Structures are given as structure tokens and as C-alpha cells.
């Protein structure tokens, strides 16, 4: 049985927390298959709030280490979805 984990990360203050969040993501790059980042941007505003979606691969133990390190970063919220499937 194959597992896929999707992590959603809400960064409440990108200017303050982006560096710490990026350090954690870089340390765990070997388990990140896909990463999408979003924040509001217009001519007048660049939002301090951002959203990151991660699709993880590899061993679930490594996913948990990533999640634990992210949880130590202040100013973020993490949600997860786990899927089990037969596909590789």
C-alpha cells in the first residue's frame, strides 16, 4: 500500500516567518515532491499571509519529522491529508 501526504501550511506573517519556514523546508527537501506557494499580490498590496501546499513522498517517519520541525516555527498553522492507494 502506497501513502501520499498533503500538508497545507498557513503562514500568518510571511515577512517574519518565511526565513524560518524556508530553512525547515530546505532541510527536508528529499521528501517534498511538489511545493506550491500563494500570497495575495497586487499593485497596491503584498499580503503578509501566505499559503504553502506540499505533496510529500518517501517514508512517513520523515514526514513526521518535517511536520514536527514546522510546528516549532511560530506564526504558522499546519493541516494534513493522508491518502492510501495501490498506485506507485
Backbone as a ProteinNet text record, in pm:
[ID]
protein_1_A
[PRIMARY]
XXXXXXXXXXXXXXXXXXXXXXXXXXXXXXXXXXXXXXXXXXXXXXXXXXXXXXXXXXXXXXXXXXXXXXXXXXXXXXXXXXXXXXXX
[TERTIARY]
84.4	0	89	64.7	139.2	68	143.2	84.2	129.9	40	71.4	21.9	103.9	67.5	64.8	-41.2	-50.7	-53	40.8	42.9	1.3	-87.6	-124	-66.9	3.8	68.2	17.7	-38.3	-79.8	22.7	89	190.6	124.9	109.6	37.6	116.1	248.7	331.8	451.7	435.4	540.3	672.4	666	788.8	867.3	797.4	863.9	900.3	814	829.5	884.2	892.6	933.1	1072.6	1166.1	1302.9	1312.4	1246.4	1248.1	1177.8	1064.5	989.1	1073	1138.8	1221.9	1336.8	1397.8	1507	1459.6	1343.2	1288.9	1259	1194.7	1161.4	1287.3	1391.3	1517.6	1580.6	1577.9	1634.8	1561.9	1433.7	1352.3	1314.2	1394.2	1363.4	1353.3	1418.8	1417	1279.7	1188	1053.9	947.1	986.2	889.1	887.8	778.6	763.7	713.1	616.2	559.2	540.5	569.2	552.1	489.2	378.5	310.7	294.5	329	314.8	228.6	142.6	49.8	45	34.6	2	-61.1	-140.1	-210.4	-110.1	-120.7	-28.3	-104.9	-90	-149.7	-56.9	-97.7	-15.7	-2.9	-103.2	-107.1	-70.5	-69.7	-51.2	20.2	102.6	162.5	130.5	39	-13.2	95.3	81.6	172.6	134.8	13.4	-34.5	-6.3	44.9	73.3	29.3	9.8	-29.8	69.6	111.2	201.6	134.7	133	84.3	202.7	219	327	267.9	318.4	288.2	416.2	406.7	524.7	537.6	661	692.7	788.5	816.2	912.8	849	927.9	885.9	805.1	693.4	610.2	685.5	788.5	866	933.1	978.4	1041.3	938.2	816.2	708.3	682.9	682.5	654.3	763.5	888.6	998.4	981.8	944.5	918.7	806.9	698.1	582.8	619.8	698	740.4	825.2	916.7	1001.3	919.5	825.7	740	656.8	609.6	526.6	602.3	734.3	815.5	831.9	802.6	810.2	686.9	706	591.8	518.3	390.5	315.8	268.6	260.8	206.9	104.8	16.8	-79.9	-63.8	-71.4	-49.9	-173.7	-216.3	-324.5	-270.3	-322.7	-272.3	-385	-355.7	-443.6	-355.1	-398.9	-325.8	-411.8	-346.3	-413	-337.9	-410	-351.6	-404.2	-314.2	-355.9	-263	-303.2	-228.1	-131.6	-139.5	-59.5	79.7	175.9	313	344
-117.9	0	124.3	212.3	337.9	448.7	541.9	654	786.2	881	1017.2	1111.3	1208.8	1308.5	1444.9	1520.7	1659.2	1745.6	1840	1933.8	2070.8	2134.1	2272.7	2357.7	2462.7	2549.4	2691.2	2750.8	2890.6	2970.2	3062.7	3146.5	3281.4	3314.2	3435.4	3563.4	3556.9	3675.3	3632.7	3637.4	3590.3	3663	3791.6	3870.2	3821.2	3788	3742.9	3594.9	3509.8	3364.5	3294.8	3363.4	3297.5	3235.8	3305.4	3254.3	3125	3121.7	3001.3	2885.3	2916.2	2812.5	2756.8	2844.2	2801.1	2712.6	2744.9	2661.9	2519.2	2505.9	2372.6	2298.7	2365.5	2300.9	2256.8	2337.7	2302.6	2178.8	2171	2054	1925.4	1936.3	1818.3	1808.5	1867.9	1871	1731	1632.5	1497.3	1431.1	1481.4	1422.3	1508.3	1624.6	1714.7	1688.6	1630	1602.6	1726.3	1796.7	1915.7	2022.4	2146.4	2260	2374.5	2425.1	2539.9	2646.4	2768.9	2878.4	2988.6	3046.4	3150.2	3263.5	3385.2	3500.1	3606.8	3691.6	3797.3	3901.7	3938.5	4035.5	4123.2	4253	4347.4	4468.3	4568.4	4689.1	4763.2	4745.8	4822.9	4744.7	4612.9	4534.8	4402.8	4363.4	4230.4	4173.1	4078.4	4026.5	3965.3	3983.6	3921.1	3775.9	3736.7	3599.9	3519.5	3398.8	3311.6	3169.2	3094.2	2954.3	2870.4	2758.8	2665.2	2528.6	2463.9	2326.2	2237.2	2129.2	2033	1895.8	1827.7	1686.2	1611.8	1521.5	1453.5	1312.9	1268.8	1133.9	1072.5	944.2	879.1	816.8	808.3	738.1	829.1	777.2	855.8	906.4	835.8	883	1016.6	1031.4	1157	1268	1233.9	1333.7	1388.9	1299.8	1341.2	1433	1405.6	1493.8	1632.5	1637	1765.3	1839.1	1770	1831.5	1883.4	1805.3	1846.4	1973.2	1980.3	2099.8	2220.9	2199.8	2311.1	2361.1	2270.4	2307.9	2396.8	2389.9	2472.4	2615	2635.8	2770.6	2846.6	2960.3	3038.8	3101.8	3127.5	3202	3124.2	2991.8	2911.9	2812	2768.7	2664.1	2554.5	2428.9	2314.5	2225.4	2186.9	2088.6	1977.4	1856.9	1745.3	1658.8	1597.3	1495.9	1377.1	1256.9	1134.5	1049	995.5	906.8	776	666.9	534.1	482.6	428.9	385.1	274.9	210.2	99.8	145	269.6	318.3	357.1	346.8	389.6	518.5
0	0	0	-90.5	-105.1	-27	29.9	102	40.8	41.2	-0.4	108.1	140.7	241.7	174.9	202.2	158.1	282.8	291.2	402.6	351.6	423.8	398.4	509.8	474.3	572.9	551.6	654.8	650.9	730.1	662.4	724.9	754.1	880.6	919.2	891.4	897.3	871.4	787.6	654.8	564.1	586.3	613.8	629.2	750.1	856.3	979.1	975.4	921	932.8	808.4	697	572.4	581.1	641.2	650	729.5	845.2	928.8	858.7	796.8	725.6	611.1	536.3	423.7	470.3	582.4	635.7	662.3	722.9	753.4	622.9	527.9	401	325.8	330.9	263.8	328	461.5	530.9	494.3	459.8	431.2	283.1	198.3	54.1	-6.3	53.4	-2.3	4.2	87.4	95.7	29	-22.1	-85.2	-235.6	-283.5	-426.5	-499.7	-440.3	-501.6	-395.7	-433.9	-342.6	-420	-368.1	-427.7	-320.3	-352.8	-258.6	-316.7	-234.9	-278.8	-177.1	-226.5	-142.6	-231	-169.8	-241.5	-289	-415.6	-472.5	-570.2	-555	-649.2	-658.8	-734.6	-747	-614.1	-527	-403.2	-277.7	-286.8	-163.9	-192.2	-100	-99.2	38.4	41.6	167	253.7	381.9	478.3	502.1	464.1	483.5	357.8	374	260.6	289.5	182.1	191.8	113	171	104	104.6	-11	-22	-55.5	19.9	-2.8	-29	-130	-150.6	-116.6	-20.9	30.8	-24.5	-36.7	-81.5	18.6	2.5	90	212.2	318.4	439.7	532.4	582.8	675.1	798.6	844	959.2	927.2	802.9	762	751.8	710.1	704.1	843.4	940.2	1078	1130.9	1097.4	1139.9	1078.5	950.5	884.2	956.2	982.1	1048.7	1187.4	1261.6	1396.1	1391.5	1295.2	1283.2	1240.8	1148.4	1107.2	1224.2	1309	1423	1522.3	1521.2	1610.4	1558.7	1431.3	1374	1421.9	1481.2	1527.7	1410.8	1429.1	1329.5	1209	1220.3	1110.4	1164.7	1076.8	1108.6	1004.5	1047.4	957.6	958.4	840.5	824.4	735.2	752	671	618.7	504.6	444.7	409.7	446.5	413.6	320.9	220.1	124.8	119.6	112.6	89.7	-42	-124.8	-257.2	-306.3	-413.4	-470.2	-580.4	-623	-735.4	-689.4	-778.1	-748.3	-814.3
[MASK]
++++++++++++++++++++++++++++++++++++++++++++++++++++++++++++++++++++++++++++++++++++++++

